[in-house]
Amino acid sequence: MKRALIGAACLLLLSGAALGQYGYLGVFADQGGCYCNVYDSVPGLVNVYVVHRDISQGLTGVRFIITGGGGMTMTYLAEAKMGPPLEITGNMVDGYCVGYGSCITGSLTIMQIVYFGTGTSATCSWLEVSAAPGAVTGQVEGSDCNDQVVVVSGMQTPVNPDTGCECMILSCQPVPVDETTWGAIKALYP
């Protein structure tokens, strides 16, 4: 019953039938969505962040669930939304429906999730953003600025990565024309 109510509420947010790529939604080790390798190497709290990156077409919300696998042994403890105007309904079991408050582009940190790590997660285990139960498209869904359902890329984040599964997001690295990079300083002296 609870899943049906959450699904119905999300369908009001995510109505229509258009499909497309609208950024990607992932679990990251930092609030900016730059570091996508998560470590569970010693017992203790592991903070991760759900970040919607690189939205270029404009979205008003998203619907998803976070799952773990491949030997990931961390235990979910709590979550916190990252502030207004986000409206978040749902939970780790039933999935989440997130309203952004307006039509947005760019990147947005949605929530912080706290796990208890036992230090025993397998190398290259993972956390993944995937389709919420009952998703019409069978994929992570968003609502574009015209209230059409669109497909958003869900991301798999490695836990305890090695060279075979390490994740790297290059768009967070300084770019050569950035005034704060060595290249910009070096360019001052031809």
N, C-alpha and C positions, 0 to 999 in steps of 0.2 A: 504494500500500500504506500509506504513512504517513498519508494523508488518511483511509483506511478505519479505521485504528487510532484516530486522534484522534476521528473521528466515533463510533466504537463507545464510546469512553471517555466522550464527552459524552452519549451516549444513556443511559448509566447514571445520569448526573447529571440529565438532562432527560427524565424518563419521564412518560408520561401524554398527555392530549389536550385539556385545557382551554385556552381562549384568553382573553386579557384585556389590559388596559393596566396595566403595572407600572413606572411611571416612564419615564424616557428616558435613553438612553446616548449620550454625545457626546464629541467631541474639543474640549478647551478650552485656552486659553492660560494658565490658572492652575489650581492644585491644588484650589481650592474649587468649580470648575465655574461660575464667574460670567462670565468673559470668553470669548465664543465666536468672536471674530474673531482669525484667525491671520495674521501678516504675514511675507512673504518678500520684503522690499524691498531688502535688501543681502545680499551673500554672508556666510554664517556659520551657526552652530548655531541651530536652532529647536527649542525644547522645548515639547511639548504634553502634555496629560494626558487620559487616558480616565476620565471620571467618570460614574457612574450616579446620576442625580439624581431626587429626589422619589419614592422608593419608598414607597407607602402601604399596599400589601396584603401585603408581606413576600415576600422571595425568598431562595433559598439559592444561586443561581448564575445565570450568563448565558453565552450562546454567541454569537459575532459575528466579523466580519472588518472591517478598516479598509481603505478604498480611497480613491484620489485621482483627480481628473479635472478636466476643464474647463480644462486648461492648467497644472495644478499640476506644477512641475518639481523639487520638493524630493526628496531621496534619503534613504531610511530608513537610519539608522546603528545604533541600539541601542534597547533598551527595558529598563525595570526595574519590577518589581512594587512596589507601595507598602507592602508589609509584611504580616506575618502578621495574621490567619490565612488570607489569600488563598492559594489553590492555583491556579496558572495553568499550563495546558498549551497547546501550539500555537505558532504564529508568524504573521508578517505574510502569508505565502503561503497557509497552510492554515486560518487563522482561530484564534481563541482560545476556550478553554473555561475559565471562571473559577468556582471554588467559593468561596463567601463564608465558609464555616466554621460558619455558623449561619443561622437565619432572621432577616433584617435588614429594617429599614425606615429611611427617611431618605435620606441621600445618602452615597456612598462613592467615594473616588478609587481606581481600580483599578491604573493604571500610568502611568508617564512614558515617552514615546517621544521620541527625539532624531532629528531630520532634519538634513541639511545643505541649507540654502537657498542657491540660486545667485543670488537676487535677480531671477529672471526669471519667476516664476510669474505667470500671467495674472490680471488683475483679475477677481474673482468666480470664480476656480477654487475647488476644494473638497477637503476631507477628509470622508469619510462612514463612519459606523458602519452596517453592513448585515448581512444574513443570511450566516452562515458557510456554506461549501460543504456541501451535504448536509443543510441545515436542513429538518426535516420540514414546517414551516409555510411555508417560503420567506421568512421574516422573522427579525429578531433574536429569539432565544428565551431564555427564562428558565425557572427551575424554582421554582414557588411552594413554600410551606411544607408542602404536602401532596404534594409530588413530582409535580405536574402541570406539563406544558409550557404556558407562557403566552407571549404575544407582548409584547415590550418595544419601545417606540418607539426606532428608530435616528435619529440626528440628522445633518444635513449642516452642516458648519462652513465658512464662507467663508474663503478665503485671499486676501489683498489686497482686502478688500471696498471697495466704494464705496456710495453711497446706495441703489443698486438691489439690493444683496444683503447689506447689513450685518445682523448678528445681534445681538439684544439679549435678554438674560435679565433680566426685571424682578424676579424673586423674590430676587435678590441685592442689590437696592437697599435702603437703610435704610427701614424702615417708620415711619409717623408716630408710632406709640406706643412705639417703641424709645427707651430712656432716653438713647441717645447721639446722637439727632437734634436738629436745631435746633427742630423742632416740640415736642419734650418740654421743652426749655429754655424756649421761648417760653410754653408752657402754665403754667409756674410763676408767670408775671406776668400775671394776668387783666386 
